[in-house]
Amino acid sequence: MRKIYFFAAVALALAACDNDDKYADNEQVAARITANIGNSISSRAAGTAWAMGDKIGITTLRDGESKYVNMEYTTENGDGKFTGTPMYFQDAQAEVTFTAYYPFTGTEGTAPGIVENNTRAEQQTLENQPKFDYLWDSRVGKKGQPNINFEFAHKMSKITMTFQDGEGTDVNKIESYSFDGLVLEGTFNPATGEAKAKEMDPETLTLNVNNVISGSARPSIIVYPQTTAGLVVLRIVKDGQTYKCELAFAGGELKPGTDYQYTIRLNKTGAEVTESKIHSWSSQPGTGDATMEETN
């Protein structure tokens, strides 16, 4: 009888071990998080380096379930190495999908939902642009490969203007320039990375400026991806005169992660576009179109 009890006990112990540990590995391994923008190490929103204390939000998905939701991770030193509450892999075999976005919003443990914002003039400062220069990426990891290296992509659109002195003019005297025909409100979905303009009437975005330097690019404006109803009109005010510039985007569309660059020469009797290009936000060159005329 003792032998029977012994073998029965061993069988029960093996069964319990098989039920609990068939897919489990009791050694805890946490994901290690680093993040770049595209191919640029430690580059981030609005074309600047990660700042000390920048925060991203991370959510995991395994077999259709999220164990970690909107985890707040911080690069304390601004070096692209992010830390936060440890996120542990549950077993050695299962792959886990990590999605991340910037900038962090909401509360850790709760999905943030759709984020609404605007890109009006008061937002178009170097201090405020990172607040709506949305970034997103998704990576897969597992216990044997715990290093999660996000390569974030910009999800907004960018427009960059360069003004040049022409015959008898000085662009330093430009007082303001404005864009007519852009929708300035929109949404961002941290779960999917989609940023888009709202369905509403376009507005005018006016930037008051001083000390414009000929041949130097102005700080870019950042706007929501959108399809324009027609040409976007740029109006430049200098010495009491207004110059009208019609900016045409390929297919009438401002695409995410794209920098639309225009160079404009102001002459005493008129103005001309000397160059227009389309670049990815990671500086891969392309082409674009623009036309310009002076109005009195």
VOGU-3710 file (C-alpha; in Angstrom, 3 decimals, decimal comma):
1> mrkiyffaav> 0,000/0,000/0,000  2,840/2,375/0,798  4,179/1,964/-2,766  0,749/2,735/-4,203  0,425/5,896/-2,080  3,945/6,942/-3,033  3,410/6,617/-6,779  0,040/8,329/-6,527  1,609/11,262/-4,711  4,347/11,504/-7,331
11> alalaacdnd> 1,770/11,420/-10,142  -0,267/14,178/-8,526  2,838/16,304/-8,051  3,873/15,876/-11,686  0,359/16,713/-12,882  0,311/19,873/-10,799  3,697/20,850/-12,131  2,545/20,232/-15,695  -0,650/22,280/-15,254  1,104/25,269/-13,675
21> dkyadneqva> 4,416/25,371/-15,484  3,867/23,939/-18,948  4,006/27,428/-20,436  5,423/29,315/-17,490  8,958/30,362/-16,597  9,184/31,536/-13,024  12,217/33,755/-13,570  10,962/37,320/-13,884  12,289/39,271/-16,857  11,236/42,883/-17,436
31> aritanigns> 11,133/44,696/-20,772  13,970/47,170/-21,300  12,788/50,274/-23,163  14,737/52,585/-25,466  13,355/54,974/-28,070  14,583/56,834/-31,140  12,832/58,836/-33,850  13,194/56,925/-37,106  16,916/56,455/-37,752  17,998/59,353/-35,567
41> issraagtaw> 19,298/58,412/-32,132  17,724/60,505/-29,340  15,859/62,764/-31,769  12,340/63,731/-30,852  9,400/66,043/-31,244  9,807/69,241/-33,270  13,285/68,170/-34,392  15,022/68,495/-31,014  16,698/65,965/-28,730  14,861/64,159/-25,985
51> amgdkigitt> 14,626/66,465/-22,997  15,262/65,320/-19,463  11,987/64,048/-18,042  10,190/63,438/-21,372  7,455/60,820/-20,979  5,897/58,227/-23,264  2,914/55,901/-22,752  3,234/52,137/-23,356  0,544/49,441/-23,622  1,126/45,692/-24,056
61> lrdgeskyvn> -1,022/43,157/-25,880  -0,716/39,351/-25,617  -3,314/36,922/-26,958  -5,812/39,753/-27,246  -5,392/40,915/-23,647  -3,600/43,960/-22,249  -1,754/43,316/-19,008  -0,092/46,722/-18,900  -2,077/49,784/-20,026  -0,755/53,312/-20,614
71> meyttengdg> 2,378/52,747/-18,555  4,223/56,005/-17,922  7,891/55,723/-18,910  10,401/58,560/-18,525  13,817/59,309/-19,975  15,280/60,901/-16,866  18,533/61,947/-18,551  17,092/62,706/-21,991  19,233/59,928/-23,504  16,434/57,788/-24,964
81> kftgtpmyfq> 16,592/55,193/-22,170  13,148/55,015/-20,562  12,221/53,640/-17,151  8,970/53,137/-15,275  6,967/50,472/-13,479  8,511/47,134/-14,627  6,567/45,254/-17,294  7,288/41,516/-16,933  7,020/38,847/-19,602  4,778/36,016/-18,407
91> daqaevtfta> 6,470/33,065/-20,137  9,359/32,266/-22,408  7,393/31,504/-25,562  4,645/34,086/-25,990  5,264/37,194/-28,057  4,022/40,474/-26,628  3,160/43,546/-28,696  4,219/46,887/-27,224  2,638/50,088/-28,549  3,931/53,480/-27,475
101> yypftgtegt> 3,106/57,114/-28,087  4,429/60,560/-27,186  3,686/62,748/-25,301  2,209/60,844/-22,350  -1,311/61,802/-21,338  -3,893/60,596/-18,841  -3,305/58,193/-15,966  -1,157/55,076/-15,799  -3,326/51,967/-15,958  -6,151/53,650/-17,883
111> apgivenntr> -6,352/53,901/-21,675  -6,136/57,606/-22,567  -8,731/57,611/-25,354  -8,778/60,113/-28,210  -6,743/63,280/-27,569  -8,024/66,614/-28,938  -5,841/69,673/-29,530  -5,316/72,681/-31,795  -2,408/74,148/-33,745  -3,226/77,853/-33,576
121> aeqqtlenqp> -0,607/80,595/-33,305  -0,154/80,390/-29,537  0,737/76,716/-29,927  3,352/77,312/-32,627  6,219/78,061/-30,248  9,268/75,889/-29,667  8,052/75,365/-26,105  4,514/74,285/-27,066  5,040/72,328/-30,286  6,266/69,152/-28,535
131> kfdylwdsrv> 2,907/68,989/-26,742  1,147/68,132/-30,012  3,962/66,745/-32,161  2,551/63,249/-31,749  4,818/60,208/-32,128  3,892/56,525/-32,309  5,395/53,063/-32,802  4,705/49,366/-32,203  7,244/46,582/-31,469  7,141/42,877/-30,580
141> gkkgqpninf> 9,228/41,283/-27,822  9,410/38,146/-25,699  11,189/36,883/-22,623  14,290/35,829/-24,505  14,368/39,149/-26,370  13,377/41,748/-23,755  14,979/44,795/-25,391  12,205/46,914/-26,898  13,671/49,641/-29,106  10,936/51,956/-30,355
151> efahkmskit> 11,632/53,885/-33,542  8,967/56,538/-33,330  7,435/58,154/-36,394  6,008/61,685/-36,476  2,259/61,590/-37,039  1,711/65,290/-37,752  2,574/67,383/-40,837  5,121/70,188/-41,008  5,467/73,300/-43,201  8,790/75,147/-43,395
161> mtfqdgegtd> 9,297/78,567/-45,016  12,552/80,203/-46,132  12,521/83,831/-47,310  15,257/85,348/-49,488  16,188/88,952/-50,233  15,435/89,873/-53,807  16,310/92,951/-55,838  15,863/96,054/-53,694  14,264/94,251/-50,728  15,119/93,188/-47,207
171> vnkiesysfd> 13,166/90,245/-45,760  14,179/91,455/-42,301  11,282/93,886/-42,681  8,665/91,132/-42,866  6,111/91,833/-40,149  3,983/88,703/-40,361  2,924/85,862/-42,559  -0,266/83,850/-42,440  -1,733/80,655/-43,860  -5,331/80,637/-45,130
181> glvlegtfnp> -7,098/77,331/-45,706  -5,795/75,050/-42,955  -7,928/73,247/-40,374  -6,313/73,967/-37,028  -8,149/71,514/-34,754  -7,751/67,765/-34,702  -7,418/64,496/-32,830  -4,778/61,882/-32,040  -5,461/58,237/-31,221  -2,705/56,826/-28,947
191> atgeakakem> -3,888/53,269/-29,665  -3,398/53,449/-33,437  -1,142/56,484/-33,927  -3,612/58,231/-36,226  -3,574/62,031/-36,172  -6,138/63,842/-38,309  -7,825/67,204/-38,683  -11,444/67,596/-37,671  -14,201/68,054/-40,234  -14,665/71,792/-39,864
201> dpetltlnvn> -14,110/75,037/-41,734  -10,481/76,043/-42,309  -9,033/79,040/-40,476  -6,233/81,584/-40,768  -2,989/80,995/-38,904  -1,035/84,261/-38,480  2,523/84,423/-37,193  3,977/87,775/-36,183  7,732/87,820/-36,746  10,858/89,960/-36,543
211> nvisgsarps> 14,501/89,537/-37,424  13,845/87,348/-40,452  17,214/86,302/-41,903  17,533/85,907/-45,653  18,174/82,305/-46,673  17,534/80,877/-43,201  14,560/78,602/-42,671  11,939/79,900/-40,295  10,807/77,659/-37,423  8,379/75,163/-38,932
221> iivypqttag> 4,683/75,128/-38,208  3,123/71,791/-37,238  -0,440/70,966/-38,303  -2,774/67,994/-38,472  -2,676/65,797/-41,603  -5,547/66,844/-43,802  -6,928/67,224/-47,285  -7,155/70,869/-48,257  -10,303/72,136/-49,928  -8,134/74,060/-52,385
231> lvvlrivkdg> -4,813/75,860/-52,429  -3,449/77,007/-49,095  -2,729/80,734/-49,387  0,297/82,270/-47,697  0,085/86,055/-47,132  3,286/87,950/-46,326  3,126/91,478/-44,917  6,215/93,661/-45,480  6,533/97,443/-45,578  2,759/97,796/-45,686
241> qtykcelafa> 2,406/95,544/-48,737  0,834/92,090/-48,854  2,230/89,319/-51,017  -0,023/86,342/-51,722  1,536/82,901/-52,086  -0,497/79,891/-53,180  0,931/76,642/-51,841  -0,139/73,523/-53,692  0,260/70,149/-51,994  0,482/66,947/-54,030
251> ggelkpgtdy> -3,018/65,536/-54,297  -4,249/68,392/-52,111  -3,079/66,402/-49,085  -0,858/67,136/-46,106  0,499/63,728/-45,123  1,699/62,591/-41,699  5,432/62,602/-41,048  6,050/64,934/-43,987  7,853/68,291/-44,163  6,686/70,633/-46,925
261> qytirlnktg> 9,451/73,164/-47,615  9,143/76,382/-49,630  11,758/78,998/-50,508  10,389/82,405/-51,534  12,308/85,389/-52,882  10,798/88,819/-52,286  11,610/91,448/-54,891  10,766/95,145/-54,889  8,117/94,662/-57,549  6,955/91,161/-56,769
271> aevteskihs> 7,792/87,774/-55,367  8,663/84,340/-56,674  8,955/80,792/-55,401  12,476/79,621/-56,128  12,239/76,145/-54,665  9,675/73,785/-53,182  10,339/70,328/-51,816  8,682/67,511/-49,931  10,801/65,752/-47,321  9,996/63,016/-44,886
281> wssqpgtgda> 10,438/64,169/-41,313  13,622/62,067/-41,370  14,941/64,288/-44,176  14,488/62,101/-47,228  14,166/64,469/-50,200  11,222/64,757/-52,543  9,494/67,364/-54,664  6,608/69,778/-54,303  4,785/72,612/-56,064  4,003/76,246/-55,328
291> tmeetn> 3,006/79,384/-57,166  3,138/82,957/-55,984  1,924/86,393/-56,969  1,854/89,842/-55,395  -1,411/91,584/-54,519  -1,871/95,221/-53,621
//
